[in-house]
Amino acid sequence: MAKLSTFVGVKELRENLGQYITNIAKGQSFTVIKRSRPVFKISPIADDGQWEEVADFTKLKKGGVKISEVLSRLYRVQDGEVYLLAVERRSDTTYNNL
């Protein structure tokens, strides 16, 4: 792959996505071109403190945890009914029956 420019075609982006992700994480932005027209821009997310790690399942088990394992601990099925076992209650949210 040649030196990355600030303009990238859709095919080039798709074929070398990992390299573009690495460079975006380092602060570089790219304008994506399709049929000689710019269609969107990719740029790093501003670190404004809004993103937080909720759970890193790779820390629990090498390779992560299967979604079925996670869901089996959140929901219980009894007599054909699905029950949510744990939920954070907030005063500004209305919860409906699941």
C-alpha positions, 0 to 999 in steps of 0.5 A: 500500500502506498503512502496514505493521502487525505483522499481515499477511494471506497475500494482502497478503504475497504481493502486496507481498512486496518491501516486506515483505522490505525492512522485515524486513531493517530489523528489523521482524517480522510475524505472518502471518494466514490465515482470521483465525488466525495461522499463522507469524511472519516476522522477521529472521535474527540476525546471529550469524556463522553465515552467510557468502558462499560465492560471489557469481556476479554478481561473475563475470558481470553477471546471474549465471552459469547453473547449467549452467555451474557444474555443468559445471565440477564434474562430468565425464561419461565413458563414461556415468559421472558424476565429481565433479571437486572436493570438500572432504574432511572427517574427519567426513563419509563420501563415497559414490560419486556 
